[in-house]
Amino acid sequence: MATLMAVLTLAFCLFVFNGGRKLFRDSDTGWHIRTGERILMTHALPRTDPYSFSRSGAPWVAWEWGSDVLMGLAQRIDGLRGVTAMFALAIAACTWLWFQLHWAAGGNFYIACSMMPLMINTASLHWLARPHVFSWLFLIGAVWYAERAPLRFGIRQAIGIAAVTSLWANLHASFFFAPLIASIFAASHLIRPLIWDLDRTFEFARARWFLLASASALAGSLVNPYGWRLHAHLASYLMDGELLDRVAEFQSFNFHAAGSAQILATLALAAMGGTLALTQKTVAHLLLAAVISIAALRSARALPLVALLILPLANAAFCNALRAMHQLRPGLSRWLDHAMIYAHRTLTLDRRLNGAPFAIVAAAALVLALRIPAAAARIGFPPDEFPVAAAAAIEKLPSDARLFAPDKYGGYLIYRFNGERKVYFDGRSDFYGAAFMKQYIELVEVRPGWREILRPLHFTHALLPNRYSLGAALDQSGWKTLYKDNVCTLLEAR
């Protein structure tokens, strides 16, 4: 079932979700790809900014360099089609691991299947060709390993945990979840004997296991090109409230938006599962549900984690609650018993089957289908969101032109012109900082004093979405329109 659903997820992502377009609806993909190509070409990490004229040469921490290299390599092999295939396969692998987490936690076969649409709808909010998709694999794997942790902690476990966390730290900044998850399980085993009459020796031994795992993960995360400075940079970024308040993906999700009912259902099931987990003495599941759900309510980018990490744990809680039900009507009790036995037998049968050959053949066929001309033509940055058509006009501008464009366009321009045409701003919010973003917002929103902000920046041209008020303001100030289509307008200063 896990393999079948993974293949279905791959097909859905590529051809129903329209992954060839929608995976590229965030322009940050552009600078990730070009950074990876630069690293492959120079065999060195960039230490200063190579892409902007506003902060050219300023120190830059390329904290997701490993993912950049993978994206650059996929681009080298097969262009954006290769990048599409790589991320679609990673998303499919997340589905496979998601089912494995259900089985490891003790979930019900049919409850897992019924939860899959909720998982797909919630996770697809962040189905993007960006490094965080790789981090989902590590996150699900970390909780899966915690559920199946061996009784003894030895050098083999320490080295394995450290090695995996080191790889994680070089791919995505969410590596801090590795010691955090281990610490949550350690805290659970310390708390349990304080609440219930349990074997303290065993519980404290398990707590010690997870504390050693947390220490190993923390030590492994230091094996990266920046050492402890990566942790300091990440901490300063995540604690900069003034900056994060201006980054859209760190804002709360709009639960009044169309299609939000399934996301609300996902959060509700997570909350119910966490509450039931406490009654079943699985404190770790309660703590994980609370931490991830609170993060999801504060930041939309954490919503997929509720679906990927907490729904499998909620399944286990529901399954245990159903087994413990008593004093039901005889007919309902017999039906429930038969349903639980049938689900268990189905899972037992499922475990005896090997879906690898089917998965390999099906995945290869789906990826090769991207070469069909009709499918290949729909791969790339969405032309209704980015200045794809305007690129020809931008290419004619002088090489030293100072082009004002929003951060949404910055990553695309870096990709389209291979980093040679410098940008004013792109999606690296940790690099530009809060003061820069504050000035940028005052400018694009045409707030009082915007001319005083604009004048010393000496822009020669501006590329703006048609709906931006700044475009009309520049037009009234005498800027000349060089190009205009249904997406954007290119202006030239007087």
C-alpha positions as CSV (number, residue, x, y, z in Angstrom):
1,M,0.0,0.0,0.0
2,A,2.8,2.4,0.9
3,T,4.5,1.8,-2.5
4,L,1.2,2.0,-4.4
5,M,0.3,5.3,-2.7
6,A,3.8,6.7,-3.4
7,V,3.5,6.0,-7.1
8,L,0.0,7.5,-7.1
9,T,1.4,10.6,-5.4
10,L,4.1,10.8,-8.1
11,A,1.5,10.6,-10.8
12,F,-0.7,13.2,-9.0
13,C,2.2,15.6,-8.5
14,L,3.4,15.5,-12.1
15,F,0.1,15.4,-14.1
16,V,-2.8,16.4,-11.9
17,F,-1.2,18.9,-9.6
18,N,0.7,20.1,-12.7
19,G,4.1,19.9,-10.9
20,G,6.0,21.0,-14.0
21,R,4.5,24.5,-13.4
22,K,3.4,24.6,-9.7
23,L,6.7,23.3,-8.3
24,F,8.2,26.5,-9.7
25,R,5.7,29.0,-8.3
26,D,8.3,30.3,-5.9
27,S,11.2,32.1,-7.6
28,D,13.7,31.1,-4.9
29,T,14.2,27.9,-6.9
30,G,16.1,30.0,-9.4
31,W,18.9,31.1,-7.2
32,H,19.1,27.7,-5.5
33,I,19.7,26.1,-9.0
34,R,22.3,28.7,-10.0
35,T,24.1,28.5,-6.7
36,G,24.3,24.7,-7.1
37,E,25.8,25.1,-10.6
38,R,28.3,27.7,-9.3
39,I,29.4,25.3,-6.6
40,L,29.8,22.4,-9.1
41,M,31.8,24.7,-11.4
42,T,34.1,26.2,-8.8
43,H,34.2,23.4,-6.2
44,A,33.8,26.0,-3.5
45,L,31.0,27.5,-1.5
46,P,30.1,31.2,-2.2
47,R,31.2,33.3,0.8
48,T,29.9,36.6,-0.5
49,D,26.8,37.6,-2.5
50,P,27.2,37.1,-6.2
51,Y,23.7,38.1,-7.3
52,S,22.7,41.6,-6.2
53,F,23.9,45.1,-6.8
54,S,22.2,46.4,-3.6
55,R,24.4,44.2,-1.3
56,S,27.1,43.0,-3.7
57,G,30.1,41.4,-2.0
58,A,28.4,41.3,1.4
59,P,29.0,38.1,3.5
60,W,26.5,35.3,2.7
61,V,25.8,32.0,4.4
62,A,24.7,29.5,1.8
63,W,23.2,27.3,4.5
64,E,21.4,24.9,2.1
65,W,24.4,24.4,-0.2
66,G,23.9,20.6,-0.3
67,S,20.4,20.9,-1.7
68,D,21.7,23.6,-4.1
69,V,24.2,21.1,-5.5
70,L,21.5,18.5,-6.0
71,M,19.3,21.0,-7.8
72,G,22.2,22.3,-9.9
73,L,23.1,18.7,-10.8
74,A,19.6,18.0,-11.9
75,Q,19.6,21.2,-14.0
76,R,22.8,20.1,-15.6
77,I,21.5,16.6,-16.5
78,D,18.0,17.5,-17.8
79,G,17.2,21.2,-17.2
80,L,14.1,22.1,-15.3
81,R,12.6,18.7,-16.3
82,G,15.3,17.1,-14.2
83,V,14.5,19.4,-11.3
84,T,10.8,18.6,-11.6
85,A,11.5,14.8,-11.6
86,M,13.8,15.0,-8.6
87,F,11.3,16.9,-6.4
88,A,8.3,14.9,-7.5
89,L,10.2,11.7,-6.6
90,A,11.2,13.2,-3.2
91,I,7.5,14.0,-2.6
92,A,6.5,10.5,-3.5
93,A,9.2,9.1,-1.1
94,C,7.6,11.3,1.6
95,T,4.3,9.4,1.0
96,W,6.1,6.0,1.3
97,L,7.8,7.1,4.5
98,W,4.5,8.5,5.8
99,F,2.9,5.1,5.6
100,Q,5.9,3.5,7.3
101,L,5.4,5.9,10.2
102,H,1.8,4.8,10.5
103,W,2.9,1.2,10.7
104,A,5.7,1.9,13.2
105,A,3.4,3.9,15.5
106,G,0.8,1.1,15.5
107,G,-1.8,2.7,13.2
108,N,-4.8,1.2,11.5
109,F,-4.4,0.2,7.9
110,Y,-7.7,1.7,6.7
111,I,-7.5,4.8,8.9
112,A,-4.1,5.5,7.3
113,C,-5.6,5.2,3.8
114,S,-8.5,7.5,4.7
115,M,-6.1,10.1,6.1
116,M,-4.1,10.2,2.8
117,P,-6.2,12.9,1.1
118,L,-5.8,15.2,4.1
119,M,-2.1,14.7,4.0
120,I,-1.8,15.4,0.3
121,N,-4.0,18.5,0.4
122,T,-2.1,19.9,3.4
123,A,1.4,19.0,2.3
124,S,0.8,20.3,-1.3
125,L,0.5,23.8,0.1
126,H,4.3,23.7,0.1
127,W,5.0,21.4,-2.8
128,L,7.8,23.5,-4.3
129,A,11.1,22.8,-5.9
130,R,12.9,24.0,-2.8
131,P,15.2,22.3,-0.2
132,H,12.5,22.0,2.5
133,V,11.1,19.0,0.6
134,F,14.3,17.1,1.3
135,S,13.9,18.0,5.0
136,W,10.5,16.3,5.1
137,L,12.2,13.0,4.4
138,F,14.5,13.5,7.4
139,L,11.7,14.7,9.7
140,I,9.5,11.7,9.0
141,G,12.5,9.4,9.2
142,A,13.5,10.9,12.6
143,V,10.0,10.3,14.2
144,W,9.9,6.8,12.6
145,Y,13.3,5.9,14.1
146,A,12.3,7.3,17.5
147,E,9.2,5.0,17.4
148,R,11.4,2.0,16.6
149,A,14.4,2.9,18.7
150,P,16.5,-0.1,19.9
151,L,16.8,-0.8,23.7
152,R,20.5,-0.2,23.8
153,F,22.5,2.8,22.7
154,G,25.9,2.0,21.4
155,I,28.6,3.5,19.2
156,R,26.8,2.3,16.1
157,Q,23.7,4.3,16.9
158,A,25.7,7.4,17.9
159,I,27.7,7.3,14.6
160,G,24.5,6.7,12.5
161,I,22.5,9.5,14.1
162,A,25.4,11.9,13.8
163,A,26.0,11.0,10.2
164,V,22.4,11.4,9.2
165,T,22.1,14.7,11.1
166,S,25.3,16.0,9.4
167,L,23.8,15.3,6.0
168,W,20.6,17.0,7.1
169,A,22.4,20.1,8.3
170,N,24.1,20.4,4.9
171,L,20.8,20.1,3.0
172,H,18.3,22.2,5.1
173,A,18.2,24.4,8.2
174,S,15.5,22.3,9.9
175,F,18.2,20.0,11.2
176,F,17.6,21.3,14.7
177,F,14.5,19.1,14.7
178,A,16.7,16.1,15.1
179,P,17.9,16.9,18.7
180,L,14.5,18.4,19.4
181,I,12.6,15.3,18.6
182,A,15.0,13.1,20.6
183,S,14.7,15.5,23.5
184,I,10.9,15.4,23.4
185,F,11.0,11.6,23.6
186,A,13.5,11.8,26.4
187,A,11.2,14.2,28.3
188,S,8.3,11.9,27.7
189,H,10.1,9.0,29.4
190,L,11.1,11.2,32.3
191,I,7.5,12.4,32.8
192,R,5.7,9.1,32.5
193,P,6.7,7.6,35.9
194,L,5.8,10.8,37.6
195,I,2.2,10.5,36.4
196,W,1.7,6.7,36.2
197,D,2.9,3.8,38.2
198,L,5.5,2.6,35.7
199,D,8.9,0.9,35.9
200,R,11.2,3.9,36.7
201,T,14.4,2.1,35.9
202,F,13.2,1.2,32.4
203,E,11.7,4.7,31.8
204,F,14.9,6.4,32.9
205,A,17.0,4.1,30.7
206,R,14.9,5.1,27.7
207,A,15.2,8.7,28.6
208,R,19.0,8.3,28.8
209,W,18.9,6.6,25.3
210,F,17.1,9.6,23.8
211,L,19.3,12.1,25.5
212,L,22.4,10.4,24.1
213,A,20.6,10.4,20.7
214,S,20.0,14.1,21.0
215,A,23.6,14.8,21.9
216,S,24.8,12.7,18.9
217,A,22.4,14.6,16.6
218,L,23.7,17.9,17.9
219,A,27.3,16.9,17.5
220,G,26.6,15.6,13.9
221,S,25.0,18.9,13.0
222,L,28.3,20.7,13.6
223,V,29.9,18.8,10.7
224,N,29.2,21.4,8.1
225,P,31.3,24.1,6.3
226,Y,30.3,26.8,8.8
227,G,30.6,24.7,12.0
228,W,28.8,26.3,15.0
229,R,28.4,29.6,13.1
230,L,25.6,27.9,11.1
231,H,23.7,27.4,14.4
232,A,24.3,31.0,15.4
233,H,23.1,32.3,12.1
234,L,20.0,30.2,12.2
235,A,19.2,31.2,15.8
236,S,19.7,34.9,15.0
237,Y,17.4,34.5,11.9
238,L,14.6,32.6,13.7
239,M,14.7,35.0,16.7
240,D,14.5,38.2,14.6
241,G,10.8,38.9,14.9
242,E,11.0,42.1,13.1
243,L,12.3,40.3,10.0
244,L,10.0,37.2,10.2
245,D,7.0,39.5,10.5
246,R,7.8,40.7,6.9
247,V,8.3,37.2,5.4
248,A,5.0,35.9,4.0
249,E,5.5,32.1,4.6
250,F,6.1,32.8,8.3
251,Q,2.7,34.3,8.7
252,S,-0.5,32.5,9.8
253,F,-2.5,30.6,7.2
254,N,-5.8,32.2,6.1
255,F,-8.3,29.6,7.2
256,H,-11.1,31.5,5.4
257,A,-9.5,30.7,2.1
258,A,-11.1,28.3,-0.4
259,G,-10.2,24.7,0.2
260,S,-9.1,25.3,3.8
261,A,-11.7,22.8,5.2
262,Q,-9.3,19.8,4.8
263,I,-6.5,21.7,6.5
264,L,-8.8,22.5,9.4
265,A,-9.7,18.8,9.5
266,T,-6.0,17.9,9.6
267,L,-5.4,20.2,12.6
268,A,-8.5,18.9,14.4
269,L,-7.4,15.3,14.0
270,A,-3.9,16.2,15.2
271,A,-5.4,17.9,18.3
272,M,-7.7,14.9,19.0
273,G,-4.9,12.4,18.5
274,G,-2.6,14.4,20.9
275,T,-5.3,14.4,23.5
276,L,-6.0,10.7,23.2
277,A,-2.2,10.0,23.3
278,L,-2.1,11.4,26.9
279,T,-4.8,9.0,28.0
280,Q,-2.8,6.2,26.5
281,K,0.4,7.3,28.3
282,T,2.3,8.2,25.1
283,V,3.4,11.6,26.3
284,A,5.9,12.0,23.4
285,H,3.0,12.0,20.9
286,L,1.1,14.7,22.9
287,L,4.2,16.9,23.1
288,L,5.0,16.5,19.4
289,A,1.4,17.2,18.4
290,A,1.4,20.3,20.6
291,V,4.7,21.7,19.4
292,I,4.0,21.1,15.7
293,S,0.4,22.3,15.9
294,I,1.4,25.5,17.7
295,A,4.1,26.2,15.1
296,A,1.5,25.5,12.3
297,L,-1.0,28.0,13.7
298,R,1.8,30.7,13.8
299,S,3.4,29.9,10.5
300,A,1.8,28.5,7.3
301,R,5.0,26.7,6.4
302,A,4.6,24.4,9.4
303,L,1.2,23.2,8.3
304,P,2.6,20.3,6.2
305,L,4.4,19.0,9.2
306,V,1.1,18.5,11.0
307,A,0.0,16.2,8.2
308,L,3.3,14.5,7.7
309,L,4.3,13.9,11.3
310,I,1.2,14.1,13.5
311,L,-1.5,12.3,11.5
312,P,0.3,9.0,11.7
313,L,0.6,9.4,15.5
314,A,-3.1,10.3,15.7
315,N,-3.9,7.2,13.8
316,A,-2.2,5.1,16.5
317,A,-4.1,7.0,19.2
318,F,-7.4,6.4,17.4
319,C,-6.6,2.7,16.9
320,N,-5.7,2.2,20.6
321,A,-8.9,4.0,21.6
322,L,-11.0,1.8,19.4
323,R,-9.4,-1.3,20.9
324,A,-10.2,-0.1,24.4
325,M,-13.8,0.7,23.8
326,H,-16.2,-1.2,26.2
327,Q,-19.9,-1.3,26.9
328,L,-20.9,-0.8,23.3
329,R,-24.1,-2.3,21.8
330,P,-23.4,-6.0,20.9
331,G,-23.9,-5.5,17.2
332,L,-21.6,-2.4,17.1
333,S,-19.0,-4.2,19.3
334,R,-18.9,-7.2,17.0
335,W,-18.6,-5.0,13.9
336,L,-15.8,-3.0,15.5
337,D,-13.9,-6.2,16.5
338,H,-14.2,-7.7,13.0
339,A,-13.1,-4.4,11.4
340,M,-10.0,-4.2,13.6
341,I,-9.1,-7.9,13.0
342,Y,-9.6,-7.4,9.2
343,A,-7.4,-4.3,9.2
344,H,-4.7,-6.2,11.1
345,R,-4.8,-9.1,8.7
346,T,-4.6,-6.8,5.7
347,L,-1.6,-5.0,7.2
348,T,0.0,-8.4,7.9
349,L,-0.6,-9.5,4.3
350,D,0.7,-6.1,3.0
351,R,4.0,-6.6,4.9
352,R,4.6,-9.8,3.1
353,L,4.4,-8.1,-0.3
354,N,7.3,-6.4,-2.0
355,G,6.3,-3.3,-4.1
356,A,9.9,-2.3,-5.1
357,P,9.8,-3.7,-8.7
358,F,6.4,-2.1,-9.3
359,A,7.6,1.2,-7.9
360,I,10.8,1.3,-10.0
361,V,9.0,0.5,-13.3
362,A,6.1,2.9,-12.5
363,A,8.3,5.8,-11.4
364,A,10.6,5.4,-14.4
365,A,7.5,5.4,-16.7
366,L,6.1,8.5,-15.1
367,V,9.4,10.4,-15.2
368,L,9.9,9.4,-18.9
369,A,6.4,10.7,-19.6
370,L,7.7,14.2,-18.9
371,R,9.5,13.9,-22.3
372,I,6.2,13.8,-24.1
373,P,6.1,17.2,-26.0
374,A,2.8,18.2,-24.4
375,A,4.1,17.5,-20.9
376,A,7.6,19.0,-21.6
377,A,6.0,22.3,-22.8
378,R,4.4,22.8,-19.4
379,I,7.6,22.6,-17.4
380,G,9.1,25.8,-16.1
381,F,8.3,29.0,-14.1
382,P,4.6,29.9,-14.6
383,P,4.4,32.6,-17.3
384,D,1.3,34.1,-15.7
385,E,3.3,34.8,-12.4
386,F,6.8,35.7,-13.6
387,P,8.2,38.0,-16.3
388,V,8.9,35.1,-18.7
389,A,7.6,37.0,-21.8
390,A,9.3,40.2,-20.6
391,A,12.7,38.5,-20.4
392,A,13.5,39.4,-24.0
393,A,13.0,43.1,-23.3
394,I,15.0,42.9,-20.1
395,E,17.9,41.3,-22.0
396,K,18.2,44.4,-24.2
397,L,18.9,46.6,-21.2
398,P,22.5,47.9,-20.6
399,S,24.6,45.4,-18.5
400,D,25.0,48.0,-15.8
401,A,21.3,48.8,-15.5
402,R,20.1,49.1,-11.9
403,L,16.7,47.3,-12.2
404,F,14.2,47.5,-9.4
405,A,12.1,44.4,-9.2
406,P,10.3,42.7,-6.3
407,D,11.7,39.8,-4.4
408,K,9.2,37.5,-6.2
409,Y,10.9,38.3,-9.5
410,G,14.5,38.3,-8.1
411,G,15.0,34.5,-8.0
412,Y,13.6,34.1,-11.5
413,L,15.8,36.8,-12.9
414,I,18.9,35.2,-11.3
415,Y,17.9,31.9,-13.0
416,R,16.9,33.4,-16.4
417,F,20.1,35.4,-16.7
418,N,22.4,32.9,-15.0
419,G,23.2,35.4,-12.2
420,E,24.9,37.8,-14.7
421,R,22.1,40.5,-14.4
422,K,22.3,41.7,-10.9
423,V,19.1,42.1,-8.9
424,Y,18.0,44.6,-6.2
425,F,16.2,42.0,-4.0
426,D,15.4,38.3,-4.0
427,G,14.1,35.7,-1.5
428,R,17.1,35.4,0.8
429,S,15.5,37.3,3.7
430,D,18.2,36.2,6.2
431,F,20.8,37.9,3.9
432,Y,19.0,41.2,3.3
433,G,17.8,41.7,6.9
434,A,14.9,43.5,8.5
435,A,16.1,47.1,7.8
436,F,16.4,46.4,4.1
437,M,13.0,44.7,4.0
438,K,11.4,47.6,5.9
439,Q,12.7,50.1,3.3
440,Y,11.6,47.9,0.5
441,I,8.0,47.6,1.8
442,E,7.8,51.3,2.3
443,L,8.9,51.8,-1.3
444,V,6.6,49.2,-3.0
445,E,3.6,50.3,-1.0
446,V,4.3,54.0,-1.9
447,R,4.2,55.1,1.7
448,P,5.0,58.8,2.6
449,G,8.6,59.5,1.9
450,W,9.0,56.8,-0.9
451,R,10.6,59.3,-3.2
452,E,13.3,60.0,-0.6
453,I,14.0,56.2,-0.4
454,L,14.0,55.8,-4.2
455,R,16.3,58.8,-5.1
456,P,19.6,57.7,-3.5
457,L,19.2,54.1,-4.9
458,H,19.7,55.4,-8.5
459,F,17.5,52.9,-10.3
460,T,17.6,53.2,-14.0
461,H,14.7,50.8,-14.7
462,A,11.9,49.1,-12.8
463,L,10.1,45.8,-13.5
464,L,6.8,45.6,-11.6
465,P,3.7,43.5,-11.5
466,N,0.8,45.4,-13.1
467,R,-1.1,45.5,-9.8
468,Y,1.6,47.3,-7.9
469,S,0.8,50.9,-6.9
470,L,4.5,51.8,-7.4
471,G,4.1,51.3,-11.1
472,A,1.4,54.0,-11.4
473,A,3.4,56.3,-9.1
474,L,6.6,56.0,-11.3
475,D,4.5,56.5,-14.4
476,Q,3.1,59.8,-12.9
477,S,6.7,60.8,-12.0
478,G,7.7,60.7,-15.7
479,W,9.2,57.2,-16.0
480,K,8.8,55.8,-19.6
481,T,7.1,52.5,-20.3
482,L,9.4,50.2,-22.4
483,Y,7.4,47.1,-22.2
484,K,4.0,45.9,-20.9
485,D,2.1,42.6,-21.0
486,N,-0.6,41.0,-18.9
487,V,1.9,40.2,-16.1
488,C,4.3,43.1,-15.6
489,T,5.5,46.5,-16.8
490,L,9.1,47.5,-17.6
491,L,9.8,51.2,-16.9
492,E,12.8,53.4,-17.6
493,A,13.7,56.4,-15.4
494,R,13.8,59.9,-16.8
